[in-house]
Amino acid sequence: MNKKLYNEFINQIENLSRAGNNENFFKDRFGIHHTKTQVLESFVFHARELTKYGEHIIALENILSNLDEVSITLDEETIDLARQAFGERITEEIELLLESLGDRGGGSVHRLV
């Protein structure tokens, strides 16, 4: 795990939340609507909380899974940053998730670049 690259990835997601458009809404699994900015800020907050306890891998896995759950895609540079942060600890499951975050092929997907 490369902690420096992990922090860069989290900072990238945080920057995207600040540049977000509050007109994009998501409905979570409980039926509550959130703006894209709220969702991303929440993901970043939880990742930083796990980081305080040294749980970088779990934090990175969670944020990627959460992004996928709300159908947010990432640009290739951000995805590569996540891959590099995992380093040798990247699993096949995470690799598939990263591929999914970058290649959704149309539809009502919110692309973050």
C-alpha positions in Angstrom: 0.0 0.0 0.0 1.4 3.4 -1.0 0.0 5.8 1.6 1.2 8.9 -0.4 -0.7 7.8 -3.5 -3.7 6.8 -1.3 -3.8 10.3 0.1 -3.6 11.8 -3.4 -6.5 9.6 -4.5 -8.6 10.7 -1.5 -7.7 14.4 -2.1 -8.7 14.0 -5.8 -12.2 12.7 -4.7 -12.4 15.5 -2.2 -11.6 18.1 -4.9 -14.2 16.6 -7.2 -16.8 17.0 -4.4 -15.9 20.7 -4.1 -16.3 21.1 -7.8 -19.5 19.1 -7.9 -22.8 20.2 -9.2 -25.6 20.1 -6.6 -28.1 19.5 -9.3 -27.1 15.9 -9.6 -29.1 13.8 -7.0 -28.7 10.2 -5.9 -31.1 8.0 -4.1 -29.4 5.7 -1.6 -30.6 2.2 -0.7 -32.8 3.7 2.0 -34.6 6.0 -0.5 -33.0 9.2 0.8 -31.9 11.7 -1.8 -28.4 13.3 -1.6 -26.5 15.7 -3.9 -23.4 14.4 -5.6 -21.4 16.8 -3.4 -22.9 15.4 -0.2 -22.3 11.8 -1.3 -18.6 12.4 -2.2 -18.0 14.4 1.0 -19.4 11.5 3.0 -17.2 9.0 1.2 -14.1 11.1 1.8 -15.0 11.6 5.5 -15.4 7.9 6.1 -12.2 7.1 4.3 -10.3 9.6 6.4 -11.8 8.2 9.6 -10.6 4.7 8.6 -7.1 6.1 7.8 -6.8 7.4 11.4 -6.8 3.7 12.5 -4.3 2.6 9.8 -7.0 1.0 7.6 -5.9 2.4 4.3 -6.8 -0.7 2.3 -10.3 -1.0 3.8 -10.9 2.7 3.2 -9.8 2.5 -0.4 -11.9 -0.6 -1.0 -14.9 1.1 0.6 -14.7 4.3 -1.3 -14.4 2.5 -4.6 -17.3 0.3 -3.8 -19.4 3.3 -2.7 -18.6 5.1 -5.9 -19.7 2.1 -7.9 -22.9 1.8 -5.9 -24.1 5.2 -6.9 -22.9 4.8 -10.5 -20.2 7.4 -10.4 -17.3 6.9 -12.8 -13.8 8.2 -12.7 -11.3 9.4 -15.3 -8.5 7.1 -16.1 -5.9 9.2 -14.3 -7.8 8.8 -11.0 -8.3 5.1 -11.5 -4.6 4.7 -12.2 -3.9 6.5 -9.0 -6.0 4.1 -7.0 -4.3 1.1 -8.7 -0.9 2.5 -7.8 -2.0 3.1 -4.2 -3.0 -0.5 -3.8 0.3 -1.6 -5.3 0.9 -5.3 -4.9 -2.1 -5.7 -2.6 -4.6 -5.1 -5.5 -7.1 -8.0 -5.8 -8.9 -9.3 -8.8 -12.1 -8.1 -7.3 -10.8 -4.6 -6.9 -9.4 -4.6 -10.4 -12.8 -5.5 -11.8 -14.3 -2.7 -9.7 -11.8 -0.2 -11.0 -12.6 -1.3 -14.5 -16.3 -0.8 -13.8 -15.7 2.7 -12.4 -14.0 3.7 -15.7 -16.1 2.0 -18.3 -19.9 2.3 -17.9 -20.7 2.8 -21.6 -23.5 5.4 -21.6 -26.7 5.6 -19.7 -27.4 8.0 -16.9 -24.0 7.9 -15.4 -22.3 10.8 -13.6 -18.7 11.1 -14.9 -16.2 12.8 -12.7 -13.2 14.2 -14.6 
